[in-house]
Amino acid sequence: MSDNDYFREGRFASIAYWGLGQMMKGAGMAAAFVVTIGLVLGVMAYLGTWLPAESRDTPDPNTWDTEDRGEP
């Protein structure tokens, strides 16, 4: 394989470029994840605009917070 080294790069440069490539791959995957989360939140916000205006004035549907538990 060393006879096909067209770029004549040394061992250190080869490892450095490999490490840089791995970091860039990870950064790209993280960016894709963040963009996906943003798109999901954006779609949810857009779908929320389809709800009637009265739905924003209704009380919270969480009944476990407003339940009378008989505690003093």
Buried (B, 14 or more C-beta within 10 A) or exposed (E): EEEEEEEEEEEEEEEEEEEEEEEEEEEEEEEEEEEEEEEEEEEEEEEEEEEEEEEEEEEEEEEEEEEEEEEE
